[in-house]
């Protein structure tokens, strides 16, 4: 099993380091950290898709202007998972599965670029995305991004636990090394995706946190990302509780779990060093078991 770390979307909100903690200019550089996993028996697996080719071609037809302008999304075909799969020498048809942390617009935009893929998501997330109640929910969930998807698989938590967390194992058609870890709070059906690699566990924590230093023993977050998390959260106590649990796991030297989130450029830079022949477009550097 080989894991590639991809940046499938660049967002450059005004505020620089007040958002990402590293930028020196007026604009930040946030990423959409997705995974491309080469498996022996299940073809290629994507974990999240970032923005897709149709988002690039028709952003205002598919996304909310609120988020286009707040996040200052940089629409570029080069950043789509579709183009990066091709650059790695594969066909879009080789992507057999897509495992989603959740259905937000910056995680599910590329689903329709891989029409033959089986899409895995928690049932609770599918339910709330269909309901779309309220100003934020109606703008974060964009059915235009997935209304052509026909091969869904929905899951509920249960079964053997993973490092003390609920887990969804035996994902349909996927090897046992890939599982979902429910981490609600940011959304009702938000999940992390854990992958057992030869070098230890990787946990894509999605949007369970936004800034690398939230996983430090003495956590802190940039003002911009702290405010954005509060704006987007569906359940604050649950979100903070799951952050604390992730922090405990990240600082447990016995676990051998490398945790990262979806939008931190420094974590992406650190983990991209494990992907031979590829470097991310976002600035930043770092290292460590927590990818920062």
Backbone bond lengths (Angstrom), bond angles and torsions (degrees), N, CA, C in turn:
res aa  C-N    CA-C-N  psi(-1)  N-CA   C-N-CA  omega(-1)  CA-C   N-CA-C  phi
1 X - - - 1.463 - - 1.525 109.12 -
2 X 1.330 115.29 130.64 1.462 120.74 179.65 1.520 109.15 -125.16
3 X 1.322 116.97 136.32 1.457 122.17 -176.15 1.523 109.33 -116.86
4 X 1.334 116.36 126.86 1.457 123.07 174.29 1.530 108.41 -107.64
5 X 1.312 116.59 137.27 1.460 122.56 178.11 1.521 108.81 -99.96
6 X 1.324 116.53 119.89 1.457 122.86 -174.31 1.521 110.78 -115.64
7 X 1.324 115.39 146.28 1.463 120.81 168.63 1.522 107.35 -103.61
8 X 1.325 116.59 104.70 1.468 121.69 -175.20 1.527 112.00 -104.25
9 X 1.322 116.19 35.12 1.451 119.59 175.28 1.511 111.44 163.61
10 X 1.322 116.41 131.79 1.462 121.45 178.37 1.524 109.35 -112.01
11 X 1.327 116.14 133.31 1.455 122.86 176.85 1.525 108.32 -126.44
12 X 1.323 116.61 133.00 1.466 121.41 -172.05 1.527 111.46 -128.63
13 X 1.322 117.90 66.07 1.469 119.68 -179.60 1.524 111.68 -65.76
14 X 1.322 114.88 150.66 1.454 120.31 176.87 1.529 109.39 -67.90
15 X 1.318 115.53 133.88 1.459 120.03 179.87 1.510 113.66 135.80
16 X 1.328 117.64 -12.07 1.455 121.31 175.04 1.513 113.73 53.82
17 X 1.326 116.87 -124.69 1.461 121.65 -174.60 1.522 112.67 -68.64
18 X 1.321 118.00 -13.24 1.463 118.73 173.32 1.523 111.14 -66.51
19 X 1.324 116.20 -15.29 1.458 121.79 173.50 1.534 111.14 -101.51
20 X 1.335 116.49 -63.23 1.464 118.72 -170.46 1.532 113.96 -93.50
21 X 1.333 117.42 -12.86 1.456 120.23 177.33 1.513 115.00 83.16
22 X 1.351 118.80 -3.40 1.459 120.35 -175.46 1.526 114.12 -131.69
23 X 1.319 119.24 -25.86 1.461 120.98 -173.96 1.523 110.75 -66.67
24 X 1.324 116.28 144.20 1.457 121.34 -178.02 1.521 112.32 -99.04
25 X 1.325 117.91 -17.26 1.451 121.08 -179.40 1.511 112.31 -95.14
26 X 1.335 114.55 -161.58 1.464 121.02 -177.10 1.522 113.03 -79.78
27 X 1.335 117.29 -18.66 1.460 119.98 -176.58 1.518 110.89 -112.88
28 X 1.319 115.09 144.93 1.463 121.25 175.63 1.521 109.78 -86.14
29 X 1.326 115.84 168.71 1.459 122.14 174.18 1.520 108.43 -129.03
30 X 1.322 115.66 96.06 1.458 121.16 176.44 1.518 108.98 -102.08
31 X 1.304 116.19 150.62 1.459 121.48 -173.59 1.526 110.65 -118.21
32 X 1.319 115.71 170.07 1.469 122.82 169.09 1.526 106.33 -117.99
33 X 1.307 115.45 93.10 1.461 122.64 -172.17 1.525 109.18 -80.41
34 X 1.328 115.71 108.42 1.464 122.26 178.61 1.527 108.88 -116.75
35 X 1.305 116.26 167.07 1.459 121.77 179.31 1.521 110.32 -121.35
36 X 1.317 115.62 141.56 1.458 122.84 169.23 1.517 106.51 -116.81
37 X 1.326 116.30 115.78 1.456 121.80 -173.40 1.518 109.47 -111.53
38 X 1.330 116.16 123.42 1.465 121.80 173.23 1.525 107.94 -90.69
39 X 1.316 116.45 117.94 1.460 120.57 178.54 1.522 109.92 -109.37
40 X 1.316 116.59 161.83 1.458 121.10 -179.86 1.520 112.35 -76.96
41 X 1.339 117.00 -32.50 1.469 119.82 -170.25 1.520 114.36 -121.30
42 X 1.327 118.51 -13.17 1.463 120.56 -172.30 1.523 113.27 -118.75
43 X 1.315 117.44 17.13 1.450 119.97 -178.63 1.513 111.51 69.28
44 X 1.322 115.17 -152.54 1.456 120.66 178.25 1.520 110.31 -87.48
45 X 1.331 115.30 144.00 1.458 122.11 177.57 1.524 107.99 -125.13
46 X 1.320 117.17 127.80 1.452 121.65 171.79 1.524 109.09 -99.38
47 X 1.310 116.43 137.61 1.463 121.48 169.56 1.524 106.13 -108.07
48 X 1.332 115.64 106.65 1.469 124.64 -171.03 1.527 110.21 66.12
49 X 1.334 115.91 163.86 1.462 120.08 -176.85 1.518 113.51 -128.18
50 X 1.337 118.71 -9.18 1.457 118.85 -173.98 1.521 110.61 63.15
51 X 1.327 115.82 -148.89 1.461 121.25 177.82 1.525 109.27 -85.95
52 X 1.341 115.69 142.82 1.450 120.13 -177.32 1.513 113.17 -101.21
53 X 1.326 115.11 177.07 1.466 120.41 -177.69 1.524 111.61 -63.20
54 X 1.327 117.90 -33.65 1.464 119.65 179.63 1.526 111.27 -73.03
55 X 1.323 117.41 -29.80 1.461 119.92 173.52 1.525 110.50 -63.38
56 X 1.328 115.95 -40.17 1.461 120.82 179.21 1.520 110.61 -64.90
57 X 1.335 116.18 -41.92 1.462 120.69 -175.21 1.528 112.86 -75.70
58 X 1.328 117.52 -31.51 1.470 120.68 -176.15 1.523 110.13 -143.98
59 X 1.325 117.85 65.85 1.476 119.41 -173.78 1.515 113.61 -60.64
60 X 1.331 118.77 -41.73 1.461 120.06 -176.32 1.526 111.87 -77.07
61 X 1.313 117.30 -15.71 1.453 120.15 174.45 1.515 113.27 -82.98
62 X 1.332 116.54 -13.59 1.466 120.33 -174.69 1.523 113.81 -123.62
63 X 1.313 117.94 -22.89 1.460 121.16 -174.65 1.515 111.04 -123.39
64 X 1.319 115.35 159.55 1.452 121.15 179.21 1.531 110.27 -77.57
65 X 1.331 117.92 131.72 1.475 119.72 174.60 1.526 112.68 -55.90
66 X 1.337 117.45 -30.22 1.464 120.39 178.05 1.516 110.81 -54.36
67 X 1.327 116.93 -48.43 1.455 120.40 -176.10 1.528 112.05 -83.17
68 X 1.313 117.48 -30.59 1.469 119.34 175.36 1.522 109.97 -57.09
69 X 1.348 116.45 -44.24 1.459 120.10 -174.59 1.530 112.67 -87.28
70 X 1.330 117.39 -38.11 1.467 119.34 177.75 1.521 110.75 -60.82
71 X 1.322 116.56 -44.80 1.460 121.32 -177.25 1.530 112.63 -88.78
72 X 1.321 116.72 -11.28 1.468 121.67 -176.06 1.530 109.46 48.26
73 X 1.328 114.82 61.52 1.456 121.88 -177.80 1.525 109.45 -66.54
74 X 1.335 116.18 133.33 1.465 122.63 178.97 1.527 107.84 -99.56
75 X 1.308 116.83 103.92 1.464 120.84 -175.33 1.528 109.58 -85.62
76 X 1.329 115.62 118.93 1.463 120.79 -175.78 1.525 107.64 -152.05
77 X 1.335 116.09 126.25 1.468 119.32 -179.98 1.528 112.20 -58.05
78 X 1.326 117.83 -29.42 1.464 120.15 -177.53 1.524 112.25 -62.86
79 X 1.326 116.76 -25.29 1.460 120.12 -177.61 1.528 113.38 -88.26
80 X 1.315 118.16 -8.21 1.461 119.26 -178.10 1.520 110.50 -70.76
81 X 1.326 115.45 150.04 1.465 120.07 175.42 1.522 110.32 -59.80
82 X 1.323 117.03 -35.66 1.465 121.29 -179.85 1.523 110.71 -56.36
83 X 1.326 117.59 -50.61 1.456 120.67 -178.35 1.524 111.27 -69.21
84 X 1.310 118.11 -33.87 1.457 119.70 -179.29 1.517 112.01 -73.73
85 X 1.329 117.08 -33.60 1.465 119.99 172.58 1.531 109.46 -60.44
86 X 1.319 116.48 -44.85 1.464 119.94 178.57 1.522 112.09 -63.47
87 X 1.348 116.91 -40.35 1.459 119.86 -179.63 1.527 112.33 -65.43
88 X 1.319 116.07 -24.89 1.464 119.76 175.60 1.524 111.81 -82.39
89 X 1.325 117.01 1.78 1.458 120.73 175.38 1.510 114.94 91.75
90 X 1.342 117.53 14.57 1.455 121.06 -178.48 1.524 110.83 -109.98
91 X 1.312 115.11 165.07 1.459 122.70 172.78 1.527 108.99 -96.69
92 X 1.342 117.76 150.19 1.467 119.20 174.33 1.527 112.55 -54.82
93 X 1.325 117.19 -29.08 1.468 120.49 179.58 1.525 112.27 -68.12
94 X 1.333 116.14 -19.29 1.466 119.42 178.23 1.525 112.24 -72.16
95 X 1.347 117.06 -17.27 1.463 120.77 177.47 1.522 107.90 -79.76
96 X 1.311 115.82 104.51 1.462 121.46 -174.80 1.522 112.73 -93.79
97 X 1.335 116.75 -24.22 1.461 120.61 -175.71 1.524 110.01 -141.72
98 X 1.326 115.84 145.94 1.459 122.93 171.12 1.524 107.38 -129.06
99 X 1.316 116.59 121.28 1.462 122.04 178.31 1.522 107.48 -106.61
100 X 1.328 117.01 123.11 1.459 121.99 -174.05 1.521 111.63 -103.75
101 X 1.334 115.15 135.63 1.464 118.41 169.55 1.525 109.47 -70.94
102 X 1.328 117.41 -37.46 1.460 122.97 174.99 1.527 108.14 -171.03
103 X 1.313 117.13 -179.95 1.459 121.93 -170.25 1.524 113.81 -104.43
104 X 1.324 118.90 18.51 1.450 120.33 175.64 1.526 110.93 -58.47
105 X 1.330 115.88 155.21 1.462 123.79 -173.99 1.524 113.35 -57.59
106 X 1.332 118.47 -28.84 1.457 121.36 -177.70 1.527 112.47 -94.18
107 X 1.313 116.71 8.68 1.462 121.39 177.35 1.526 112.35 -120.89
108 X 1.319 117.33 -23.99 1.466 121.37 -172.60 1.522 113.87 -117.14
109 X 1.336 117.99 9.70 1.456 120.20 -173.63 1.506 115.07 -66.61
110 X 1.340 117.91 -23.10 1.452 120.37 -177.17 1.506 115.29 -97.56
111 X 1.318 118.81 9.97 1.464 120.23 -176.21 1.520 112.25 -57.12
112 X 1.328 116.92 -42.76 1.463 119.81 -175.30 1.521 113.02 -76.51
113 X 1.334 117.95 -6.25 1.463 120.81 173.26 1.519 111.73 -75.84
114 X 1.336 116.87 -11.72 1.462 121.54 -178.20 1.524 108.90 -129.97
115 X 1.334 117.82 70.20 1.469 121.36 -170.25 1.519 114.27 -65.46
116 X 1.314 118.29 -17.50 1.466 120.31 -179.30 1.526 112.46 -94.00
117 X 1.324 117.39 -0.70 1.462 120.16 -176.80 1.525 111.38 -81.68
118 X 1.308 115.97 147.72 1.462 122.89 171.81 1.528 107.28 -87.58
119 X 1.336 116.81 130.00 1.466 121.55 -173.74 1.527 108.99 -107.21
120 X 1.332 116.09 124.78 1.459 123.23 -175.95 1.522 109.38 -110.45
121 X 1.336 117.04 129.21 1.463 121.81 -179.29 1.527 108.22 -154.96
122 X 1.325 117.13 154.95 1.456 119.63 176.66 1.524 110.62 -68.50
123 X 1.334 116.47 144.15 1.456 121.52 -179.59 1.521 111.56 -59.54
124 X 1.325 117.18 -39.69 1.466 120.56 -178.98 1.523 111.26 -61.26
125 X 1.333 116.93 -35.29 1.464 120.22 179.27 1.529 110.78 -70.58
126 X 1.313 116.61 -41.92 1.462 119.70 177.21 1.525 110.84 -61.06
127 X 1.317 117.12 -38.84 1.468 120.73 -178.51 1.526 111.47 -65.81
128 X 1.345 117.14 -47.05 1.459 119.44 -176.83 1.526 110.94 -71.58
129 X 1.328 117.46 -30.86 1.459 120.47 177.53 1.518 111.54 -68.27
130 X 1.311 116.09 -31.98 1.470 119.65 177.15 1.525 110.80 -74.54
131 X 1.326 117.05 -34.40 1.466 121.87 -177.75 1.528 111.60 -71.13
132 X 1.343 117.87 -49.53 1.464 124.99 172.99 1.530 112.83 52.90
133 X 1.323 116.92 50.38 1.460 121.31 179.82 1.521 111.19 -88.63
134 X 1.338 117.15 135.23 1.457 121.68 174.53 1.512 113.15 97.81
135 X 1.335 115.59 165.85 1.453 120.83 -174.41 1.529 112.21 -64.21
136 X 1.336 117.85 -46.66 1.455 120.13 -177.72 1.524 110.71 -71.86
137 X 1.332 117.06 -46.60 1.462 119.83 -177.39 1.533 111.85 -61.17
138 X 1.317 117.61 -38.05 1.470 119.87 -179.14 1.519 111.80 -69.90
139 X 1.332 117.57 -17.89 1.463 120.82 -178.85 1.527 112.79 -103.91
140 X 1.332 117.39 -26.00 1.467 119.24 -179.94 1.526 110.79 -78.76
141 X 1.325 117.02 -36.31 1.459 121.32 -179.46 1.521 109.28 -94.50
142 X 1.322 116.75 122.74 1.453 121.86 -174.68 1.527 109.56 -122.00
143 X 1.331 117.53 93.30 1.468 120.10 -179.03 1.520 113.39 -55.41
144 X 1.339 117.40 -23.53 1.458 120.24 177.15 1.535 111.37 -58.64
145 X 1.320 116.63 -23.47 1.457 120.16 -178.04 1.526 113.46 -80.93
146 X 1.322 117.39 -16.43 1.466 118.07 -175.77 1.527 113.41 -138.08
147 X 1.328 118.62 11.02 1.467 118.06 -175.34 1.528 113.55 -70.95
148 X 1.331 118.74 -9.48 1.460 121.24 175.98 1.526 112.61 -100.87
149 X 1.320 117.45 -1.50 1.466 120.65 178.52 1.524 109.15 -72.81
150 X 1.312 116.92 130.22 1.467 121.41 -177.35 1.525 112.92 -117.68
151 X 1.313 117.59 -14.36 1.461 120.22 -172.58 1.526 109.67 -114.44
152 X 1.333 115.31 77.36 1.461 121.89 -178.75 1.526 110.33 -97.30
153 X 1.332 115.49 151.72 1.453 122.23 167.38 1.533 107.25 -133.38
154 X 1.330 116.14 125.37 1.458 121.60 -176.67 1.529 109.53 -112.71
155 X 1.341 116.37 145.56 1.462 121.15 -172.61 1.519 111.45 -136.17
156 X 1.335 114.38 152.95 1.456 122.88 170.97 1.524 108.79 -119.14
157 X 1.332 117.82 148.15 1.472 119.78 179.86 1.516 111.22 -61.81
158 X 1.327 114.68 152.67 1.460 119.47 177.14 1.509 110.57 156.92
159 X 1.324 115.51 166.97 1.448 120.73 177.61 1.517 112.68 88.86
160 X 1.316 114.77 -160.95 1.467 121.66 -176.34 1.519 110.98 -61.63
161 X 1.329 116.29 135.39 1.459 121.01 -178.10 1.525 111.06 -82.43
162 X 1.330 115.39 164.10 1.464 122.85 -177.82 1.520 108.19 -126.08
163 X 1.330 117.18 110.36 1.462 122.36 -178.46 1.532 111.83 48.51
164 X 1.321 116.90 38.76 1.453 122.08 178.36 1.518 115.03 87.27
165 X 1.339 118.07 -5.95 1.455 122.36 179.42 1.528 110.13 -96.72
166 X 1.349 115.87 150.22 1.455 118.74 167.17 1.522 108.95 -57.52
167 X 1.324 116.48 151.14 1.462 120.13 -178.35 1.523 109.98 -146.36
168 X 1.316 114.57 152.29 1.463 122.08 172.12 1.518 106.82 -116.31
169 X 1.311 115.50 108.06 1.460 121.59 -179.44 1.521 110.04 -104.34
170 X 1.315 115.74 175.80 1.468 121.66 178.28 1.519 111.04 55.93
171 X 1.327 116.31 48.56 1.458 120.14 174.84 1.520 108.92 -63.96
172 X 1.312 116.27 136.25 1.460 122.68 -169.51 1.533 111.63 -58.16
173 X 1.337 116.15 113.01 1.450 121.71 177.21 1.507 115.47 87.59
174 X 1.341 117.01 -2.93 1.452 121.02 -177.05 1.528 111.02 -104.15
175 X 1.329 117.89 153.06 1.467 119.90 178.14 1.519 110.94 -69.65
176 X 1.325 117.83 158.08 1.468 120.96 -176.60 1.520 113.21 -66.25
177 X 1.328 117.61 -12.45 1.462 120.41 179.52 1.524 112.87 -74.16
178 X 1.348 118.07 -9.08 1.461 121.74 -179.86 1.523 108.73 -115.50
179 X 1.327 117.50 125.29 1.459 120.58 -179.89 1.520 110.27 -145.33
180 X 1.322 115.51 163.62 1.455 122.41 179.65 1.524 109.49 -103.85
181 X 1.341 115.26 142.55 1.465 122.04 -178.67 1.528 107.59 -124.04
182 X 1.328 119.23 100.84 1.469 120.47 -179.00 1.527 112.30 -55.83
183 X 1.335 115.94 126.89 1.472 122.90 179.08 1.523 108.43 -136.45
184 X 1.317 118.49 64.88 1.469 120.57 -175.80 1.521 111.93 -67.67
185 X 1.317 113.51 164.04 1.455 121.29 179.26 1.508 110.04 136.78
186 X 1.331 116.74 -61.81 1.464 120.29 173.83 1.525 109.02 -58.74
187 X 1.319 116.68 -48.49 1.460 122.82 165.96 1.520 107.59 -131.95
188 X 1.333 115.90 169.11 1.468 120.31 -177.84 1.517 111.43 -64.63
189 X 1.329 116.35 -38.31 1.461 120.32 -176.38 1.511 113.37 -111.86
190 X 1.316 117.04 30.95 1.461 121.11 179.69 1.529 110.03 -70.86
191 X 1.337 115.98 142.95 1.467 120.86 179.99 1.518 109.92 -141.79
192 X 1.325 115.26 153.37 1.449 120.96 164.37 1.513 109.06 -91.12
193 X 1.318 115.78 164.20 1.466 121.25 176.90 1.520 107.36 -125.29
194 X 1.330 116.45 119.89 1.462 122.74 -177.72 1.519 109.63 -104.63
195 X 1.334 115.16 139.37 1.461 121.76 -179.27 1.522 108.23 -131.53
196 X 1.305 116.07 126.32 1.463 122.18 178.38 1.517 108.42 -88.97
197 X 1.328 117.01 106.54 1.454 122.20 -177.60 1.527 109.37 -106.74
198 X 1.342 117.51 167.14 1.471 119.50 176.70 1.535 113.23 -59.96
199 X 1.329 117.40 -20.95 1.461 121.51 -179.70 1.526 112.97 -98.98
200 X 1.328 117.17 9.63 1.455 120.87 -178.50 1.516 111.71 115.52
201 X 1.314 116.14 -179.35 1.453 121.95 -178.13 1.531 111.48 -78.28
202 X 1.332 115.51 138.43 1.455 123.08 165.60 1.519 107.57 -107.64
203 X 1.317 117.08 136.49 1.461 120.90 173.98 1.519 108.88 -125.05
204 X 1.319 115.49 108.28 1.462 120.69 170.32 1.524 106.42 -79.48
205 X 1.326 116.12 105.07 1.461 121.13 -176.49 1.512 113.07 -85.20
206 X 1.336 117.62 5.71 1.456 120.83 176.79 1.515 111.54 57.57
207 X 1.325 115.88 -126.89 1.460 121.71 -179.96 1.521 112.17 -105.43
208 X 1.343 116.47 25.20 1.468 119.27 174.55 1.527 110.71 -64.50
209 X 1.322 116.50 -25.78 1.464 122.62 167.09 1.516 106.86 -147.69
210 X 1.339 118.31 168.49 1.462 121.43 -174.40 1.523 113.76 -122.68
211 X 1.323 117.48 -18.61 1.459 119.98 -173.89 1.522 109.69 -131.96
212 X 1.321 115.89 136.80 1.463 121.78 -172.45 1.529 113.54 -54.83
213 X 1.328 117.23 -34.76 1.467 119.19 -175.99 1.527 112.54 -77.35
214 X 1.315 117.54 -3.02 1.466 119.50 171.14 1.526 111.33 -71.18
215 X 1.321 116.73 -15.17 1.462 120.85 177.12 1.524 112.53 -95.79
216 X 1.330 118.48 1.35 1.457 121.47 177.03 1.534 110.68 -72.96
217 X 1.335 118.13 155.40 1.473 119.91 176.23 1.523 112.79 -55.48
218 X 1.335 116.32 -35.41 1.461 121.33 173.15 1.534 106.57 -111.68
219 X 1.321 118.29 88.32 1.468 120.78 -167.24 1.519 113.22 -74.11
220 X 1.321 115.05 149.21 1.460 120.80 168.07 1.524 108.70 -152.90
221 X 1.321 115.35 161.03 1.461 122.38 -175.89 1.525 108.26 -137.42
222 X 1.312 116.94 152.54 1.461 120.68 176.28 1.528 109.72 -67.29
223 X 1.341 117.57 153.45 1.474 119.69 -178.66 1.523 113.19 -59.50
224 X 1.336 117.08 -42.06 1.457 119.83 -178.20 1.507 112.69 -62.66
225 X 1.325 117.09 -47.00 1.459 120.49 -178.69 1.523 111.86 -72.25
226 X 1.320 117.45 -33.03 1.469 119.83 176.37 1.523 110.25 -62.38
227 X 1.330 116.85 -43.93 1.462 120.71 179.68 1.525 110.97 -67.30
228 X 1.319 116.70 -39.67 1.471 120.22 -179.29 1.528 110.50 -65.85
229 X 1.319 116.85 -40.41 1.464 119.14 177.85 1.522 111.22 -61.26
230 X 1.327 116.67 -42.52 1.466 119.63 179.77 1.532 110.70 -64.30
231 X 1.329 116.59 -38.57 1.460 119.86 179.94 1.530 111.54 -64.53
232 X 1.333 116.66 -36.08 1.460 120.98 -171.93 1.529 113.79 -93.94
233 X 1.321 119.15 -12.42 1.456 120.54 -174.19 1.527 111.47 -70.01
234 X 1.319 115.56 143.72 1.453 121.55 174.17 1.523 111.74 -97.80
235 X 1.325 117.05 -26.32 1.467 121.01 179.49 1.523 107.92 -146.78
236 X 1.328 116.28 99.17 1.465 120.20 -174.51 1.534 113.18 -62.96
237 X 1.345 120.10 -50.01 1.469 118.06 -179.37 1.534 112.47 -57.95
238 X 1.328 116.86 -41.21 1.461 119.60 -179.87 1.522 111.12 -66.85
239 X 1.334 116.55 -41.31 1.466 120.01 178.70 1.530 110.69 -59.98
240 X 1.331 117.02 -47.87 1.458 120.27 -178.46 1.532 111.87 -67.24
241 X 1.321 116.01 -35.33 1.468 119.60 177.21 1.525 110.46 -63.25
242 X 1.317 117.16 -44.60 1.459 119.72 -179.84 1.528 111.35 -69.50
243 X 1.335 117.93 -33.60 1.455 119.46 172.81 1.524 111.38 -59.49
244 X 1.327 116.15 -43.37 1.463 120.27 -179.88 1.526 110.51 -63.62
245 X 1.310 117.45 -41.38 1.465 120.71 178.40 1.524 111.07 -64.24
246 X 1.338 116.79 -41.09 1.464 119.97 176.70 1.527 110.91 -64.22
247 X 1.324 116.44 -39.19 1.463 120.37 179.97 1.533 110.31 -62.84
248 X 1.310 116.91 -41.77 1.458 120.40 177.62 1.525 110.42 -61.49
249 X 1.328 117.08 -42.70 1.461 120.39 179.35 1.522 110.62 -66.63
250 X 1.342 116.65 -41.48 1.464 120.68 -178.95 1.516 112.36 -62.35
251 X 1.325 117.07 -29.17 1.465 121.06 -176.52 1.528 113.06 -103.22
252 X 1.327 115.63 10.34 1.459 121.17 175.35 1.525 108.01 -92.55
253 X 1.312 117.00 103.72 1.458 120.83 -176.53 1.508 114.44 -64.14
254 X 1.320 117.96 -11.44 1.464 120.63 -179.16 1.522 112.89 -87.33
255 X 1.329 117.78 -12.83 1.460 119.88 -169.56 1.521 113.56 -82.75
256 X 1.333 119.33 -29.51 1.465 123.34 -176.68 1.522 111.20 54.90
257 X 1.339 116.12 42.71 1.460 122.34 176.79 1.530 108.16 -112.77
258 X 1.316 116.76 127.52 1.462 121.94 176.75 1.532 107.59 -100.70
259 X 1.320 116.08 115.67 1.466 121.93 -174.31 1.514 109.44 -106.22
260 X 1.320 115.79 139.03 1.461 121.05 174.82 1.514 109.08 -147.52
261 X 1.330 116.07 159.59 1.464 121.19 178.93 1.533 109.78 -109.71
262 X 1.306 116.76 -174.98 1.460 120.84 -170.35 1.513 115.14 -86.71
263 X 1.333 119.42 -22.62 1.458 118.78 -166.26 1.522 115.21 -124.79
264 X 1.316 118.48 5.83 1.455 120.85 -177.68 1.536 110.42 -88.59
265 X 1.344 118.86 118.44 1.466 120.52 -176.82 1.522 113.70 -69.39
266 X 1.323 117.57 -28.87 1.462 120.09 -179.37 1.525 110.43 -71.23
267 X 1.328 116.86 -41.22 1.466 119.51 175.78 1.523 110.86 -61.67
268 X 1.325 117.14 -42.07 1.464 120.00 179.06 1.517 110.70 -61.77
269 X 1.314 117.63 -44.26 1.465 120.99 179.79 1.521 110.92 -60.34
270 X 1.338 116.37 -43.85 1.460 119.76 -178.94 1.522 111.25 -63.17
271 X 1.319 117.14 -44.83 1.459 120.35 -176.43 1.517 112.76 -78.31
272 X 1.316 117.91 -24.87 1.463 119.89 178.71 1.516 111.41 -64.94
273 X 1.335 117.47 -21.80 1.453 120.45 177.62 1.528 111.50 -63.05
274 X 1.319 116.25 -19.32 1.462 120.19 177.98 1.522 112.44 -84.17
275 X 1.350 117.18 -8.79 1.464 121.63 -179.44 1.516 108.35 -101.92
276 X 1.300 117.17 106.32 1.452 122.13 -175.99 1.518 111.05 -62.41
277 X 1.334 114.94 132.75 1.456 119.92 172.16 1.502 115.37 80.01
278 X 1.326 118.62 14.08 1.478 119.51 -179.89 1.500 109.17 -142.22
279 X 1.330 116.42 141.19 1.450 121.81 174.90 1.517 108.98 -133.64
280 X 1.332 119.17 143.38 1.459 121.60 -177.38 1.519 111.58 -72.73
281 X 1.341 116.28 163.52 1.454 121.34 178.92 1.513 111.72 -86.59
282 X 1.331 118.16 -18.03 1.462 120.51 -177.25 1.515 110.94 -83.71
283 X 1.322 115.84 153.51 1.449 121.34 179.60 1.512 110.35 -80.19
284 X 1.332 115.67 164.82 1.459 119.71 175.05 1.505 111.30 125.12
285 X 1.315 116.73 159.98 1.450 121.56 177.91 1.509 108.77 -152.59
286 X 1.337 115.54 163.01 1.447 119.18 178.11 1.505 110.76 166.63
287 X 1.313 117.50 173.29 1.448 121.43 179.59 1.515 107.92 -158.81
288 X 1.353 114.63 172.21 1.454 118.83 176.87 1.503 111.09 126.42
289 X 1.320 115.86 164.45 1.458 119.83 -177.10 1.507 112.42 -64.25
290 X 1.334 118.52 -24.13 1.454 120.68 177.77 1.523 111.36 -96.43
291 X 1.321 116.72 13.79 1.462 122.97 177.29 1.511 111.74 62.22
292 X 1.309 117.82 30.97 1.458 121.05 174.69 1.516 109.09 -158.71
